[in-house]
Amino acid sequence: MGWVAASAGNHALGVAFAAAALGGPIRVTLFVPTTAPRTKLEKLRTFPVEVRQVGNTYDDAHGAAQAFAKRTGVMLADSVEDMLLAAGHGRGLRVGEARDHHERGAVGP
């Protein structure tokens, strides 16, 4: 079982966190551009994932991730094309908004 994803940082961190939380034999390969922030790369390397830096742009990393998925048969966790992941991103925004609302001392929805 395996996953592959492309990201400039945030999506890759989410995939890495999910894989670590699930545990087990999940092999995760993350393609990031060479321009990804160093702090994101350092954080990614704290998870049990393989990080591959390719190209200068997200599109370069995404193309490499797609080719890897096709070649190896692992699941592509695509942050743009996968509707369930996109829906999850929206949910994460709502959770963040609720947290911010609460931190300001507001009560109610």
Order of alpha helices (4+ residues) and beta strands (2+ residues): beta-alpha-beta-alpha-beta-alpha-beta-alpha
